[in-house]
Structure formats: structure tokens, C-alpha cells
Amino acid sequence: MAVPRSAGTLRDLQLALQLKIEELRQRDSLIDELELELDTKDDLIRLLQVELDRHRRASQQAAIAEETAGTGAPAVPDEPQRIKRQAISAEPTALDPSQLTGVTLKSYCKTKESSERIQRALMDNEFMKHLEHGQILTIMDCMHPTSLTKGCCVIQEGDDGSTVYVLEVQIGSLPVPWLMKTTIRWLHLDAPVHLVM
């Protein structure tokens, strides 16, 4: 029995349609992968921009300090200075400094890399960056690593604010070997915070 020509053409069209649909699925999958890669690269660009801004500020401050030291007059930078916000941190008034003489601080060993990351996190914080270098070193010496489980509450409003938290948070699968795929941020203590890993 002979198959009508229109039936063969219909099958050919259905097969061609299925091939095109599969081709579109593959393209959609490729687009999804490329969008994910683009998002990852955008995150990397943001991180690198923050690092670049930090290095620019440091080099500008060093240049201003060098110029001031050389001329004895305050240097005027080319860019207008932004007004810095001031913050006040209240210290306990009932504490007698003589009570602190018996306090011994426990020091923990750290790698050079960990120490640098902790110091960078402390220096990025508006309150901590105004401490003396010795005070920052003391805080760093007393810090120790702690692993937290998924969904663990780190600190919430009303908790004792005498503990400094520096969190290492993984940023997806961001290919940043020099950051070891982690970044350190200061945890703002007056809001409920849940660390989700």
C-alpha cells in the first residue's frame, strides 16, 4: 500500500519540529549556564572593585601623609573629601581599671593569612579601625575559630555585646583563589543575625 505523499511530509515536518525543539532546549540550557557564569563574574567584579577602592584609599592616604611629612603643611587632595560619619560607643562607667590587672587573656595561634584577614575585617569596621594597633593585635590574639552548623543563630538583639565576631562566608563557587573562596565581614551586632551556610 502506498503512503500518501502528504503523510510523509507530515512526518518529516514533525521530525524537523522535534529537532528544532531539542535545539531550542539546548540553547536555553546554554543561556542559563552563561547567565549563571555572568552573575558569578559580576560578583567577582564587585569584590575586586571593593579591593581596588580599598587600595586606592590606602595609597592616597600614604601619599597625603608623605606629602604632609615632607612639607610640614597639610596636603589638599585633588578629590573633595567626603564628610566622615562619627559614631559613639559607650563604655561601662562602673568598671574599675584595677579590676583588669588579674585578667589573663588566652592567645590562639593563627596562620599569617588568617591574621591578615582578621586584621583587614577589624580595620574595615567603623568602630574598630580607630583602636590603637596594640589593641587590635590583642583582639586578634584572643580570637579563635569556631564552626557553626546550618541555620545556627550567631547573635541576636539583647545578647552580650562584648564578643567580636568575624565570619568567613563562602561565596558560591566564585573562582577567587587569592581570597580562598571566602570573604571576611564584620557582623553588625544590634540586629538578629542567622548564619546560613
C-alpha positions as CSV (number, residue, x, y, z in Angstrom):
1,M,0.0,0.0,0.0
2,A,1.4,3.3,-1.0
3,V,1.8,6.0,1.7
4,P,0.3,9.3,0.5
5,R,2.9,12.0,-0.1
6,S,1.3,14.3,2.4
7,A,1.7,11.8,5.3
8,G,5.5,11.5,4.6
9,T,5.7,15.3,4.5
10,L,3.8,15.5,7.8
11,R,6.2,13.0,9.4
12,D,9.2,14.9,8.0
13,L,7.7,18.2,9.5
14,Q,7.1,16.5,12.9
15,L,10.7,15.2,12.9
16,A,12.0,18.6,11.9
17,L,9.9,20.2,14.6
18,Q,11.2,17.8,17.3
19,L,14.8,18.6,16.2
20,K,14.2,22.3,16.4
21,I,12.5,21.9,19.9
22,E,15.5,19.9,21.1
23,E,17.9,22.6,19.6
24,L,15.9,25.3,21.5
25,R,16.2,23.3,24.7
26,Q,19.9,23.1,24.3
27,R,20.2,26.8,23.6
28,D,18.1,27.6,26.7
29,S,20.3,25.4,28.8
30,L,23.4,27.1,27.4
31,I,21.8,30.5,28.0
32,D,21.1,29.5,31.7
33,E,24.7,28.4,32.1
34,L,26.0,31.6,30.6
35,E,23.7,33.8,32.8
36,L,25.0,31.9,35.9
37,E,28.6,32.5,34.8
38,L,27.8,36.1,34.2
39,D,26.3,36.5,37.7
40,T,29.4,34.9,39.2
41,K,31.7,37.2,37.2
42,D,29.5,40.2,38.3
43,D,30.0,39.1,41.9
44,L,33.8,38.8,41.3
45,I,33.9,42.3,39.7
46,R,32.1,43.8,42.8
47,L,34.6,42.1,45.1
48,L,37.5,43.3,43.1
49,Q,36.1,46.8,42.9
50,V,35.9,46.9,46.7
51,E,39.5,45.7,47.0
52,L,40.6,48.3,44.4
53,D,38.8,51.1,46.2
54,R,40.5,50.0,49.5
55,H,43.9,50.0,47.8
56,R,43.3,53.4,46.2
57,R,42.3,54.9,49.6
58,A,45.4,53.4,51.2
59,S,47.7,54.8,48.6
60,Q,46.0,58.2,48.7
61,Q,46.4,58.3,52.5
62,A,50.0,57.3,52.2
63,A,50.7,59.9,49.6
64,I,49.0,62.6,51.7
65,A,50.9,61.5,54.8
66,E,54.2,61.5,52.8
67,E,53.5,65.0,51.4
68,T,52.5,66.3,54.8
69,A,55.6,64.9,56.4
70,G,57.8,66.4,53.7
71,T,56.3,69.9,53.7
72,G,55.0,70.3,57.2
73,A,51.8,71.6,55.8
74,P,48.5,69.7,55.4
75,A,48.1,68.3,52.0
76,V,44.9,69.1,50.0
77,P,43.9,66.1,47.9
78,D,42.6,66.6,44.3
79,E,39.3,65.0,45.1
80,P,36.8,66.6,47.5
81,Q,36.8,64.9,50.9
82,R,33.6,63.3,51.9
83,I,32.3,64.1,55.4
84,K,33.0,61.1,57.7
85,R,30.2,60.0,59.9
86,Q,31.1,59.9,63.6
87,A,29.9,57.1,65.9
88,I,29.9,57.0,69.7
89,S,30.4,53.8,71.6
90,A,29.5,53.9,75.3
91,E,31.9,52.2,77.7
92,P,30.9,50.9,81.1
93,T,31.4,53.5,83.8
94,A,31.2,51.1,86.7
95,L,34.4,49.3,85.6
96,D,37.5,50.0,87.7
97,P,40.7,49.6,85.7
98,S,42.4,48.0,88.7
99,Q,39.9,45.1,88.3
100,L,41.5,44.2,85.0
101,T,45.0,43.5,86.4
102,G,44.1,39.9,87.3
103,V,42.5,39.2,83.9
104,T,44.6,36.8,81.7
105,L,43.8,36.7,78.0
106,K,44.2,33.4,76.2
107,S,46.1,33.6,72.9
108,Y,45.4,31.3,70.0
109,C,47.9,30.5,67.2
110,K,46.9,31.6,63.7
111,T,48.4,31.4,60.3
112,K,49.7,34.6,58.8
113,E,46.9,34.5,56.3
114,S,44.2,34.2,59.0
115,S,45.7,37.0,61.0
116,E,45.8,39.3,57.9
117,R,42.2,38.5,57.1
118,I,41.0,39.1,60.6
119,Q,43.0,42.4,60.8
120,R,41.5,43.5,57.5
121,A,38.0,42.8,58.8
122,L,38.7,44.7,62.0
123,M,40.1,47.7,60.1
124,D,37.1,47.7,57.8
125,N,34.8,48.2,60.8
126,E,33.9,51.8,61.6
127,F,34.3,51.3,65.4
128,M,37.4,49.0,65.4
129,K,39.6,50.9,63.0
130,H,40.0,53.7,65.5
131,L,41.6,51.4,68.1
132,E,45.4,51.5,68.7
133,H,47.4,48.9,66.8
134,G,48.3,47.1,70.1
135,Q,44.6,46.9,71.0
136,I,43.8,45.3,67.6
137,L,46.7,42.9,68.0
138,T,45.3,41.9,71.4
139,I,41.8,41.3,70.0
140,M,43.3,39.3,67.1
141,D,45.4,37.1,69.5
142,C,42.3,36.2,71.6
143,M,40.2,35.2,68.6
144,H,39.7,31.6,67.8
145,P,37.9,29.6,65.1
146,T,34.5,28.1,65.7
147,S,32.5,26.1,63.2
148,L,28.8,26.7,63.1
149,T,26.0,24.4,61.8
150,K,23.5,25.3,59.1
151,G,20.7,27.6,60.5
152,C,22.6,28.4,63.7
153,C,21.8,31.7,65.4
154,V,25.1,33.6,65.8
155,I,23.9,36.6,67.9
156,Q,20.6,38.4,68.3
157,E,19.4,41.6,69.8
158,G,19.9,41.7,73.6
159,D,22.9,39.4,73.7
160,D,26.1,40.4,75.4
161,G,28.0,42.7,73.0
162,S,31.4,42.0,74.4
163,T,32.3,39.4,71.8
164,V,33.8,40.2,68.4
165,Y,32.6,38.1,65.5
166,V,34.4,37.8,62.2
167,L,32.7,35.4,59.8
168,E,34.2,33.6,56.9
169,V,31.4,33.1,54.4
170,Q,31.7,31.1,51.2
171,I,30.7,33.0,48.1
172,G,29.2,30.2,46.0
173,S,31.7,28.7,43.6
174,L,33.3,32.0,42.9
175,P,36.8,31.3,41.5
176,V,38.8,33.6,43.7
177,P,41.9,31.6,44.8
178,W,43.6,34.6,46.4
179,L,40.6,35.1,48.6
180,M,40.4,31.3,49.2
181,K,36.7,31.5,48.1
182,T,35.9,33.3,51.4
183,T,35.5,36.8,52.5
184,I,35.5,38.2,56.0
185,R,32.9,40.7,57.1
186,W,32.2,42.4,60.4
187,L,29.0,41.3,61.9
188,H,26.8,44.2,63.0
189,L,25.7,43.3,66.5
190,D,22.5,45.2,67.0
191,A,20.3,43.1,64.7
192,P,19.3,39.5,64.8
193,V,21.6,37.5,62.6
194,H,21.3,33.9,61.5
195,L,24.3,32.4,59.7
196,V,23.1,30.1,56.9
197,M,25.9,28.1,55.4
